[in-house]
């Protein structure tokens, strides 16, 4: 059961306290102050993908749905200001990674059958190219990571075939130095509509994804072992259970390379968390929601102490929430409200929690931040960057 941060007032009744305690909840705690800004006040913004570089700057890819554009944002940690530019035309989903020189690389969808594009900053300009794939269509989420040589590896959800003779599967394509080579991560029909990847310090690639086909609906995880993708079902029909519809999957790795996964149990409207302990998967409930947004994505990050943080949007309540785990108990707080919080991206860097997300009323991409320890975020970032 989760403990929710709310604005406690002095007149909180004895009855409310009694109900909380009887339900097994800890008392709500006071949240540190959140600071809110617009990333790009003159533009729409959704499906944001954010990464922090080694200097404390933030890099952001997002989709301007008002103009059909892929945009890039850079937050300068010294000036404490966003700078935004247009990269290319686009039709939605995108993902960003940083190379060893802290330059951004972006995978994104474009119009046209079987097409996806890849852009990277070479230090002076954006280089862009179409990745031609033998697919009828590429849709929904894509994710990008880089190998030890800064070559991109991109996952995507592939629609192949026509009429009733079609397949939906999760595949990946990677740059081989002279050409793009592709592999299938999971051939099980319906795998990959929601997908995310992460790369550990040893260069191992981890993928988490949802299978959305009725008979196969489940949460799945795969790892590249150097020769093949090895996949497993973490929650779903392969365990002898009924199908398990899943949305909003994301993954982060800790310093030891252990995966931390967030996803949404659609049927029960529950945000969940999974990690591997002593070789076994531990799946726990984080929070209940009034309703699930579609096609949403949760955010996840792990701080320097190994504590997982999860951002998620409750579409029924119209609020963005952030939860973190302390001593096996989850604590949550409201970050923003009034229908703001769709497709959040989360980073923890230089002692500060950073969040980007969409305001669904205005369509504008928003930015929120606070210090991990509750102190002033500017002070925390400055102290930890020295």
N, C-alpha and C positions, 0 to 999 in steps of 0.2 A: 504494500500500500504506500502511496506516495504522500509526502508532506508538502503542501503547496504554500509558497510565499504569497502573502497578500498584504494589503495595506491594513495592518491591524489598527483598530481604533480603541480608545480607552474604554468604550462602552461595550466591548465584546462580552457577550453574556455568559454566565456560568453554564447555561444549558449547552451552548455551542462548545465550550471547553469539554464538557462531560461527553458529548457525542464524539468529539475527536479522539479523546482518550479511549472511549469504549470501542471505537473502530480500530484501534491499534496504531493510530497516527501519532507521530511526534507533534509538538506544537509548531505552528507556522513560525518562520523566522523572518527577521527583517532583511530585505535584499539591499545590496549596495546600489547606489544611484546609477541609473543608465543615462548615457548621453546619446541623443538622437540627431541625425542629420540626413539630408538627401544626398545621395551619391551624385546624381545628375538631375537637378531640378527641372531641366527643360526637355527631358527625354523619358520615355517609358523604360522599364527594366524588369526582367524576370529571368528565371533559370540561372541565377548568378553562381559563379564558381570562383572562389577566392583562395589565394595562397599568400602567406607572409614570407618575405625573403630574409636573408641573414642579417640585414641592416635594420630590420624593423619596419620596412615599407610593405604596403599591401598591393597585390596585383589582382585584378578582377576582370573576368569575362562575363558578359551578360547580353541578353537579347532585348533590343528596343522593339517591342511588339507594335508600337504605333507606326514605325517607319520600315519595319522588316530588316533591321540592321543588327549585325554583330558589333558590339562595342567593347572597348577595353578601358578600364579605369586604373589609375595609379594613385595611391595615397602616400604622399611624402611625409615621413614621420617627423622631419624637422620643421617643415612648413605647416604640418597638420592640415593638409588640404588635398582634395581630390582633383585630379586632372583626367579628362576623358577624351577619347578619340574614337572615330569610326574605323573598323577594320575591314568590313566586307558586308555584302548583303547576306541574309540568312533567313531560315524559317524556324528558328527556335533553339533547341537544346544545344548546350555547349559545355565544355570542360576545359580547365586550365591547369598547367603544371609549369614548374620553374626548373631550368637546367642548372648546371654547375656554375654558370656565370650569372645566375639569377635573372636570365632572360625568359620571358613568357612564351609558352607553346599552347596553342588552342586547337581543339577539335570541335567541329560544329556541322550542323546540317544545312544543306542548301536545296533549292528546288531542282527537280530533275530525277529521273529514275536511277536508283542505285548509286546516288552520289553523296559523298561526304567530303568536307574540305578540312585542310590542315593549314594553320598559319603559325609562323613563329617570328619573333623579333630578332634580327641578326646583329643588332647593336646600332643600326642606323635607319632601318626601315623594316616593314612587314613583308615577309615572303609568304606567298599563298599558293596552294595547289589543290586541284581536285584529285581525290582518291577514287579512281574508277573501280567499282566493285560489281561482281556478277550477281546482282540482286535486283529484284523488281522494285524494291523500295527499302530505304533505311529510315527508321523513325524512332521517336522517343529518345531515351537517354543514351548518351555516349560518355565515355570516360577516357582520360589520357594520363599515362605515366611515361617516364623516361628511363631507359636503361643506363648502365654505367657509362656508356659512351654518348649519352644525351640523345640517343635515337628514340623517336616516339613509338609507343605501343598504344593502340586505340581500340577500345571495345565498342561494339554497336549491336543493335537489335535488327536482325535481317528478316525481311519478308521475301520469300522465294517461291516461284511457281505461279499458277493461275487457277482461277475457279476453285473447285473443291480440292484440287491437287496442289496444295501449297504447304509451306513449312514456315515456322517462326522459330528462330534460334539465336543464341548468343554467339557472336564471333568476334575475333580481334584481328587487326592488321598492324604490321610493324615495318618500319623502314629498315631495309637490309643494306643500306649504303648506296645501292644502285636501283633498287626496285622495292615495291611494297609486297610483302608476303603475308598471306592470311592463314588463320587456323580457326577451327571451331572450338569454342570453350565448352559448350554443352549442346548436344544435338536433340535433347529432349524437347518435343514440340511445346512452344510457349515460353521458353527460357529467355530472359534478358530484357524484357520491356523496361524494367527498372534495374539499372546496373551501376556499379561503382568499382573502381580498382585502386590499389595502393601498392607501392613498391617499398620493400624494407632495405636496410643498409647493406644487405648482402646481394641485393639485386633481384630477390625473389618477388614475383608478382602475385598478389592476392586479389581475388574478385568475389564480390557478393552480388547476388541478383535474385530477382523474383521470377518464378514461373507463373504465368497468368492464365494458362489454359485450364479449363475446369477440372479435368481429370488429373492434372499434374500440379495444380496450384500449390506453391510451397516457397519457402526460403531456402536458397542454395548458396553454397560457398565453393570456390575452386581455387587451386593453387598450381602454378606452373612449377614442375619439379626439375626443369632443365631439358626434359624430353617431351612430355605430354602434359596436358591439363588434367588434373585429378579433381573431380567434383564430388560433392556429397550434399545430401539433403539435411538441413538443420532442423526444419520443422515443416511437416507436411505428410502427404499420403504414403511416402516410402517407409514411414515409421508405423504403418498400419492405421493411421488416423484418416479422418475425412480430409478432403481437400482444404487447403489453408491459404486463402487469398492474401497476398502481401503487396503493399505499396511502399514507396518512400525509403528505399534502402540506401545506406551509406556505410562507409568503412574508414577507420583510422587505425594506424599502427602505433604501438608504444615504442619506447627505446629498445626493447628486447625483440621487437618485430612481431609481438603478439597482436592478433586482430581484435578490434573492438567494433562491433556492428550495431547499427540501429535500423529498425524497420517498423512498419505499422501493420498490426493484425486488423485487417479491414472489417471482417465479420463482427468482431467484438469491440472495434474502435479503441484499440489499446496500442500505445507506443511501447515497443519492447527493445531489449538490449541483449546482445549475445557476445560472449567471449569464451576463450578456451582456457581451462584450468586443469593442470595435470593431465593433459591429453584428452580431456572431455569438454564438451560444449556446455556452458552454463547459460540458460535462457531465462530471463526474468522480465517481469512487468515493470514499466517505468511510470506510466500515467494513463488514465482513461481520458477520452475526448468525447465531446458532444457530437462531432461529425468529422469525417475524413475529407481532406481536399484532394482533388485529382487534376492532373498527375503531379502530386507534390513530391518533395524530397526533404527528408530530415537532414540536419547537420550533425556532425560528430567530431570531437577533438579530444585529445588526451593531454593533460598538463604535465609539467616536469616531474610531478610526484606520482604520475600514473593514474590520476583520477579522471574518469571519463565524464564528458559533458555532452549533452544532447539537446539540440534545438528542434522544435517541432511546432506546427501550426494547427491549432484547433479551429477548424472551419465553422463548427457549430457555434462556438463562443466568440469567434472572430478575434482570437488572441494568439500571439507568438509567445512561446514559453521556452525556458531553458532549465534543464534538470541536470544535477550532478550527484554522484554517488559518494557517500561518506559512511564508512563502517557498514557496508552492505545495505544501507538505506538510501533511498532516492529523495532528494529535496528539489523542489521546482519553484520557479518565480515567473511572473509575467514580465516580458520584455517590452511588448507593445500590444496595442489593441485596436479596436475600430477597423477590423478586417485587414490588418497589416501583419504579414508573416509568411506568406506563401513562398515556397522554394527557398528556404534559408540556407546560407552557407556559413560555416562556423570555423574560426581559427582561434587558437590561444598562443600568444607570442609576447615576449618581453613583459610578462606579468599582467597582460591585458586580454580580456575576452572580446573578440571582434565578431560581429554578425552583419551580414547583408541579407535583405529579404524584400519582397514586393508588397507595396501597399495596393491592395486589390481595388480600392475605390478610385484612387488617382492614377494607378498604374505605374507610379514612380518607384524607383529602387531606393530603399532606405538603408541606413547604416547606424548600428548601435554598438556601444562599447562601454565596458566598465572594467575596473581592476579586479583581478582574481581574488585578492585578499580584502576587497572592500575599500581600499584607499583611493586617493585620486588617481585616475588612470594615467594622466600625464606624468605624475610623479613616479608611478610604478614603471612605466615604459622607460623613462629617463634613467632611473636607477639601475634597471636590469640591463640596459644597453651599454653601460660603462665597463 
